[in-house]
Amino acid sequence: MKKIILNIITILCISLLASSCESLFDNLEGDLTKMSGSDMASSDAGLQRMLAQVYSYLPINVFENATDFGSSQVEDQYTMNAVDSHGGDYGFNNEAYYGMNGIKTFWNWQGIRSINSFIATTSAAAESGVIDQATADIYIAEARFVRAYCYFAMVRSYGGVPIITEVLDQYYDGGENAELFNFATRATEKDTWDFILSELDAAASALPETPVTEFRANKYSALGLTARVALYAASVSKYWGRQGTMGTNYSAVASKKVYMEPGYANAYYSKCITACEQIIGSGKFSLFGAKPKDVKEAITNLGEMFLTKQNCEYLFGVSKDDGISSGSNFDIYNSPAQTVTGAQACGRYSVALDLVDEYDDYDDSFFAVDGTVKTRTDGKENEYMPTPIKNFATQYASVPFIEYDNVDDPFKNKDARFHAWILYPDCTFRNQTIKIQGGLIKPNGTTAFWVDDHVEIDGQTYYSFGAPAGAVSGFYNYTQTNTGNTYTTGFGLRKFLNASAPQLYIKSFWYDIRYAEILLSYCEAVVESGANDKLASAKTYLNAIRHRAAFKDDVDPTLENVLHQRRLELAFENDLLYTMHRRRAFYNQTTDPASEGRRHELTPVLDLRSGKPKYVFVRAIFFQEDVGGASPSFHTNYLNYYKKMPAFGVNKYEPNPLDE
């Protein structure tokens, strides 16, 4: 085989942008075809090493950077689902998204170039007989799958981007002056979406039904990503008008570099439906634990699904087991404080009351009823105390609180998914009762709210935090950011955590695409496109997900019901942020009331006024220092749906609206 030599002396960054190096083909380090003294393309083993590099560009970075709460592993902290226990992380345009190789994947032309190089190299290897054509076709299809995924990460952030399928370089000309070659034209947004889907079509056609090895893409991985991409493009099209007046006064809109319209939507919905039908019709996938005998079994199944890879549910994902004693500290950082010894930070991920309220309750027949946590006898569950940490003593007497005998009583009848995936007051986890309590009303009516205090009655000690401060997991030390952290919303994350003990280095796997998402995407596409002939199937699939959670009734496949189940089923799986983004569903900062889009917490308080311990629950705005709405609410400028274009002046294409 002809040896492939790439003489890249250095990489050009225009002097004015030398510090950021965001020109189109900056930072080519890491391309395995340039490894000194080694021709990686001369053997199948070498090509497989190059393919491993290709996979490293996947824009999937789960369980990473646990101390960086802008990373994708906690994207629900940019939605109404969850918050950093000690921070004010509002907004959706702040996440720092890095691929598995640590390179920022919103604008990753190093990755695109390496993938293109691998495709060209593999084709040449097949022609010269290094590998057979059938093997080459699979390798190339895998690379096209990864390339499509990389473009997906770019188009949802920037709109249209240059579509590059060849190996393009930029060089010094050998003299004092640098010359930039190969300017790439920026494609329209629609053409970019269509390119991604065509790449996935090609990948799905060439990939085997069973992956060559575990965690590599197969036919159904490509179809699963097709469904996700098509639904995204359809939603952006249908809801383009929700962005306000993003008109042709912006050059990128006028040239359709950021532009979709409702007329495009149904073709994309149809594409999503077809991909889902191929997956469902294959008979190779099913919901894990689809028919539990009772709620207890459903809880067990739903918990185990994220601790042990269930192939019936799995379409594509990544493994975090690198075989060495290193990795993500996701588990230990998000574990309840009671289960962590030493000085490690923990309890960093607090689940918002807003999500807890969404999980339905079971009635006596195991039908779904409103799961809003009941705290008051007057039913005014939409009223929140703005500053309970400071004013509870003067406010609580005017609120007709419901009094519970046990601190876990309000949650006993909740959806099995709530119990399997969320830590709540007095639940059992790692053989411990997780204490999440934030206040105490003493017999004389004085209060201790979010402060360490206790009272003794007839030889019994009652604590404001439910136990001595060192043995609790909620509200204590809420101002600390590095050690001894505790939940500050009343709830913590259970999904993904090891059930036995905290893990310093998580060695788990991640369902990037799982079967439940396929069923939900099918339902959403059917409802949104008005495909009435498919509503019966959509109803079957929607209720299969509900029945897996032990509900025995059926609901109709309305858009409200579909989105409700999507939020519950895919909570903490990096879905809601993108669902809100594609549907342009963030609150508008200029038109929506300031009270909208604020996350909330629930503080359990032990009430000793009657002489018998009772519990009341205080609904409050999450930010404990919030005074009269001064803290930021979850709003956005419609221009933020597209990021700024990196170095658009250097690369000679239209700036995005945020740049103008």
Residue pairs with C-beta under 8 A, 6 or more apart in sequence:
1 41
1 42
1 124
1 125
1 127
1 128
1 129
1 130
2 124
2 128
3 39
3 41
3 42
4 33
4 39
4 41
4 120
4 121
4 124
6 31
6 33
6 34
6 117
6 167
6 169
7 171
8 28
8 34
8 169
8 171
9 171
9 172
10 171
10 172
11 21
11 25
11 26
11 27
11 28
11 170
12 23
12 26
12 170
12 171
12 172
12 178
12 180
13 20
13 21
13 23
13 26
14 23
14 178
14 180
14 647
14 650
17 23
17 647
17 650
20 646
20 647
21 27
22 107
22 646
22 647
22 650
23 170
23 180
23 647
23 650
23 651
24 109
24 162
24 170
24 182
24 183
24 184
24 647
24 650
24 651
25 109
25 110
25 113
25 168
25 169
25 170
25 182
26 109
26 110
27 103
27 110
28 34
28 110
28 113
28 169
29 110
30 53
30 101
30 103
30 110
30 114
31 53
31 110
31 113
31 114
31 117
32 40
32 49
32 50
32 53
32 114
32 118
33 40
33 41
33 50
33 114
33 117
33 118
33 121
38 46
39 46
40 46
40 47
40 49
40 50
40 121
41 47
41 50
41 121
41 122
41 124
41 125
41 130
42 130
43 130
44 130
44 131
44 135
47 121
47 122
47 125
47 130
47 131
47 139
50 118
50 121
50 122
51 118
51 139
51 142
51 143
53 101
53 114
53 118
54 114
54 115
54 118
54 142
54 143
54 146
55 100
55 142
55 146
55 216
56 99
56 100
56 101
57 99
57 100
57 101
57 103
57 105
57 108
57 111
57 114
57 115
57 146
57 150
58 99
58 100
58 146
58 149
58 150
58 318
59 97
59 99
59 105
59 108
59 149
59 150
59 152
59 153
60 72
60 99
60 100
60 149
60 318
60 510
60 512
61 71
61 72
61 73
61 97
61 98
61 99
61 100
61 105
62 72
62 73
62 318
62 320
62 510
62 512
62 574
63 73
63 320
63 327
63 328
63 330
63 496
63 506
63 508
63 510
64 71
64 72
64 73
64 98
64 328
64 330
65 71
65 73
65 96
65 98
65 328
66 73
66 328
66 329
66 330
66 333
66 334
66 348
67 329
67 333
67 345
67 348
68 96
69 77
69 84
69 87
69 89
69 348
70 89
70 94
70 95
70 96
71 95
71 96
71 97
71 98
72 95
72 97
72 98
72 574
73 328
73 330
73 574
74 82
74 84
74 349
75 95
75 574
75 576
75 577
75 578
76 82
76 571
76 572
76 574
76 576
76 577
77 83
77 84
77 89
77 349
78 89
78 90
78 91
78 92
78 94
78 95
78 577
79 92
79 576
79 577
79 580
80 352
80 354
80 355
80 576
80 597
80 599
80 634
81 351
81 352
81 354
81 355
81 567
81 571
81 572
81 576
82 349
82 350
82 351
82 352
82 355
82 489
82 493
82 572
83 89
83 350
83 352
83 488
83 489
83 599
83 622
84 348
84 349
84 350
85 347
85 348
85 349
85 350
85 478
85 485
85 486
85 487
85 488
85 489
86 348
86 478
86 479
86 480
86 481
86 485
86 488
87 481
88 623
88 631
88 632
90 632
90 633
90 634
90 635
91 632
91 634
91 636
92 577
92 580
92 581
92 586
92 636
92 640
93 636
93 640
93 643
95 577
96 104
97 104
97 105
97 106
97 153
98 104
98 105
99 105
99 108
99 111
100 318
101 111
103 110
103 111
105 111
105 150
105 153
106 153
106 154
106 157
106 158
106 643
107 154
107 158
107 646
108 150
108 153
108 154
109 164
111 150
112 147
112 150
112 151
112 164
113 164
113 167
113 168
113 169
115 143
115 146
115 147
115 150
116 147
116 164
116 165
116 166
116 167
116 168
117 167
118 139
118 143
119 140
119 143
119 144
119 165
120 166
120 167
122 131
122 136
122 139
122 140
122 143
123 136
123 140
125 131
125 136
126 132
126 133
126 135
126 136
131 139
137 206
138 206
138 207
138 208
138 212
140 206
141 202
141 203
141 205
141 206
141 207
141 217
141 222
142 203
142 207
142 216
142 217
144 199
144 200
144 202
144 203
145 199
145 200
145 203
145 207
145 217
145 221
145 222
145 225
146 217
147 199
148 196
148 197
148 199
148 200
148 203
148 225
148 229
149 225
151 161
151 163
151 192
151 195
151 196
151 199
152 196
152 225
152 228
152 229
152 232
154 161
154 192
155 161
155 189
155 192
155 193
155 196
156 232
156 236
156 578
156 581
156 582
157 642
157 643
158 258
158 642
158 643
158 645
158 656
159 189
159 192
159 252
159 257
159 258
159 259
159 642
159 656
160 186
160 187
160 188
160 189
160 190
160 191
160 192
160 256
160 257
160 258
161 186
161 187
161 192
162 184
162 185
162 186
162 187
162 651
162 653
163 187
163 191
163 192
163 195
164 184
168 182
168 184
169 181
169 182
170 180
170 181
170 182
171 179
171 181
172 178
172 179
173 179
180 650
183 651
183 652
184 651
185 653
186 257
186 651
186 653
186 654
187 195
187 257
188 255
188 256
188 257
188 259
189 256
189 257
189 258
189 259
189 260
190 256
190 259
190 260
190 264
193 229
193 233
193 260
193 268
196 229
197 226
197 229
197 230
197 233
197 271
200 222
200 223
200 225
200 226
200 229
201 226
203 217
203 222
204 219
204 222
204 223
204 226
207 217
207 218
207 219
207 221
207 222
208 218
208 219
209 218
209 219
209 220
209 282
209 284
210 218
211 217
211 218
211 221
214 319
215 317
215 318
215 319
215 509
217 316
220 279
220 282
220 284
220 285
220 315
220 316
221 315
221 316
221 513
223 275
223 276
223 278
223 279
223 315
224 275
224 279
224 315
224 316
224 513
224 517
224 518
225 316
225 513
226 271
226 272
226 275
227 272
227 275
227 276
227 279
227 517
227 518
227 521
227 522
228 513
228 517
228 521
230 268
230 269
230 271
230 272
230 275
230 525
231 268
231 269
231 272
231 521
231 524
231 525
231 582
232 578
232 582
233 260
233 264
233 268
234 264
234 265
234 266
234 268
234 269
234 271
234 272
234 525
234 528
234 529
235 265
235 528
235 582
235 583
235 584
236 260
236 582
236 584
237 260
237 261
237 262
237 263
237 264
237 265
237 268
238 262
238 265
238 528
239 582
239 583
239 584
239 585
240 259
240 260
240 261
240 262
240 584
241 262
242 583
242 584
242 585
242 638
243 584
243 638
243 641
244 588
244 590
244 638
246 253
246 258
246 638
246 639
246 657
247 253
248 254
250 258
250 656
250 657
250 660
251 654
251 655
251 660
252 258
252 259
252 642
252 645
252 654
252 655
252 656
252 657
253 259
253 657
255 654
257 653
257 654
257 656
258 642
258 656
258 657
265 528
265 529
266 529
269 525
269 526
269 528
269 529
269 531
270 525
270 529
270 531
272 521
272 522
272 525
273 522
273 525
273 526
273 529
273 531
273 534
276 518
276 519
276 521
276 522
276 525
277 522
279 285
279 315
279 515
279 518
280 518
280 519
280 522
280 541
285 312
285 313
285 315
285 515
285 518
286 312
286 313
286 515
287 312
287 313
287 515
287 516
287 519
287 544
287 545
287 548
288 301
288 305
288 310
288 312
288 313
288 548
289 297
289 298
289 300
289 301
289 302
289 304
289 305
289 548
290 544
290 547
290 548
291 547
291 548
292 298
292 301
292 416
292 548
292 550
294 550
295 362
295 366
295 416
295 419
295 550
297 550
298 416
298 420
298 548
298 549
298 550
299 416
299 419
299 420
300 420
301 548
302 416
302 417
302 420
302 421
302 548
302 549
303 420
303 421
303 494
303 499
304 310
305 313
306 421
306 495
306 496
306 508
306 511
307 498
307 499
307 508
309 317
309 509
309 511
312 515
313 511
313 514
313 515
313 516
314 511
314 514
314 515
315 511
315 512
315 513
315 514
315 515
315 518
316 512
316 513
317 509
317 510
317 511
317 512
317 513
317 514
318 509
318 510
318 512
319 509
319 510
320 327
320 328
320 506
320 507
320 508
320 509
320 510
321 507
321 508
321 509
325 505
326 505
327 505
327 506
327 507
328 505
328 506
329 344
329 504
329 505
329 506
330 496
330 506
331 496
331 497
331 498
331 502
331 503
331 504
331 506
332 340
332 344
332 346
332 502
332 503
332 504
333 344
333 345
333 346
333 348
333 349
334 346
334 347
334 348
334 349
334 492
334 493
334 496
334 497
335 346
335 347
335 497
335 502
336 346
336 347
336 423
336 429
336 432
336 434
336 473
336 486
336 487
336 492
337 346
337 347
337 472
337 473
337 476
337 484
337 485
337 486
338 432
338 434
338 435
338 471
338 472
338 473
339 346
339 429
339 430
339 432
339 473
339 501
339 502
340 346
340 502
343 483
343 484
344 483
345 481
345 482
345 483
345 484
345 485
346 484
346 485
346 502
347 473
347 485
347 486
347 487
347 492
348 485
349 492
349 493
350 487
350 488
350 489
350 490
350 491
350 492
350 601
351 422
351 423
351 487
351 489
351 491
351 492
351 493
352 489
352 491
352 599
352 600
352 601
352 622
353 373
353 489
353 490
353 491
353 599
353 600
353 601
353 602
353 619
354 599
354 600
355 422
355 567
355 571
356 371
356 373
356 411
356 418
356 422
356 424
356 490
356 491
356 602
357 371
357 372
357 373
357 381
358 371
358 564
358 567
358 568
359 371
359 414
359 415
359 417
359 418
359 422
359 568
360 368
360 369
360 370
360 371
360 414
360 415
360 551
361 368
361 369
361 370
361 371
361 413
361 414
361 415
362 368
362 369
362 413
362 414
362 415
362 550
362 551
363 369
363 413
365 552
365 553
366 550
366 551
366 552
366 553
367 551
367 552
367 553
368 415
368 546
368 551
368 553
368 555
371 414
371 415
371 418
372 381
373 381
373 410
373 411
373 602
373 617
374 381
374 402
374 410
375 381
375 401
375 402
375 410
375 602
375 616
375 617
375 618
375 619
376 383
376 399
376 400
376 401
376 402
377 400
377 401
377 402
378 400
381 619
383 619
384 600
384 619
384 620
384 621
385 391
385 392
385 395
385 618
385 619
385 620
385 621
386 620
386 621
386 626
386 627
386 628
386 629
387 620
387 624
387 625
387 626
387 627
388 395
388 449
388 450
388 603
388 618
388 620
388 624
389 449
389 450
389 624
389 625
392 439
392 447
392 449
392 605
392 618
393 446
393 447
393 449
396 441
396 447
396 605
396 616
396 618
397 445
401 607
401 616
401 617
402 616
402 617
403 607
403 610
403 614
403 615
403 616
404 410
404 614
404 615
404 616
404 617
405 614
405 615
406 426
406 615
407 425
407 426
407 437
407 466
407 604
407 606
407 615
408 424
408 425
408 426
408 427
409 615
410 617
411 418
411 419
411 424
411 425
411 427
415 549
415 551
415 568
416 549
416 550
417 549
417 568
417 569
417 571
418 424
419 427
420 494
420 495
421 493
421 494
421 495
421 571
421 572
422 491
422 492
422 493
422 494
422 495
423 429
423 434
423 436
423 473
423 487
423 491
423 492
423 493
423 494
424 434
424 436
424 490
424 491
425 434
425 435
425 436
425 437
425 466
425 474
425 490
425 604
426 433
426 434
426 435
426 436
426 466
427 433
427 434
428 434
429 494
429 497
429 499
430 499
430 500
430 501
430 502
434 473
434 492
435 465
435 466
435 467
435 471
435 472
435 473
435 474
436 466
436 472
436 473
436 474
436 475
436 487
436 490
436 491
436 492
436 604
437 463
437 464
437 465
437 466
437 472
437 474
437 475
437 603
437 604
437 605
437 606
438 449
438 450
438 464
438 465
438 474
438 475
438 490
438 603
438 604
438 605
438 618
439 447
439 448
439 449
439 450
439 464
439 603
439 604
439 605
439 606
439 618
440 447
440 448
440 449
440 453
440 454
440 455
440 462
440 463
440 464
440 605
440 606
440 608
441 447
441 605
441 606
441 607
441 608
441 609
441 616
442 448
442 455
442 608
442 609
443 455
443 457
443 608
443 609
443 611
445 609
447 605
448 464
449 464
449 603
449 605
450 475
450 478
450 603
450 624
451 464
452 463
452 464
452 465
452 469
452 476
453 463
453 464
454 461
454 462
454 463
454 464
455 461
455 462
455 608
456 462
457 608
462 606
462 608
462 613
463 469
463 472
464 606
465 472
465 474
465 475
465 476
466 472
466 474
466 604
466 606
469 476
469 477
472 486
473 486
473 487
473 492
474 486
474 487
474 488
474 490
474 492
475 486
475 487
475 488
475 603
476 484
476 486
477 484
477 485
477 486
478 485
478 486
478 488
478 624
488 601
488 622
488 624
489 599
489 600
489 601
489 602
489 622
490 601
490 602
490 603
490 604
491 602
493 572
495 571
495 572
496 506
496 508
496 572
498 506
498 508
511 573
516 545
516 569
516 570
517 570
517 575
519 541
519 542
519 544
519 545
520 541
520 542
520 545
520 562
520 565
520 566
520 569
520 570
522 537
522 538
522 541
523 538
523 541
523 542
523 557
523 562
524 559
524 562
524 563
524 566
525 531
526 534
526 535
526 537
526 538
526 557
527 535
527 538
527 557
527 558
527 559
527 562
528 559
535 557
538 557
538 562
539 554
539 556
539 557
542 555
542 557
542 561
542 562
542 565
543 554
543 555
545 565
545 569
546 553
546 554
546 555
546 565
555 561
563 579
566 575
566 579
567 576
567 579
570 576
579 585
580 586
581 641
584 638
584 641
586 597
586 634
586 635
586 636
587 596
587 597
587 633
587 634
587 635
587 636
588 635
588 636
588 638
589 635
589 636
589 637
590 637
592 635
594 629
594 633
595 629
595 633
596 633
596 634
596 635
597 633
597 634
597 635
598 621
598 622
598 633
598 634
599 621
599 622
599 634
600 619
600 620
600 621
600 622
601 619
601 620
601 621
601 622
602 617
602 618
602 619
602 620
603 617
603 618
603 620
604 615
604 616
604 617
605 615
605 616
605 617
605 618
606 613
606 614
606 615
607 613
607 614
607 615
607 616
608 614
621 631
623 631
625 631
639 657
639 658
640 658
642 656
642 657
642 658
643 656
643 658
644 655
644 656
644 658
644 659
645 653
645 654
645 655
645 656
645 659
648 654
648 655
648 656
648 659
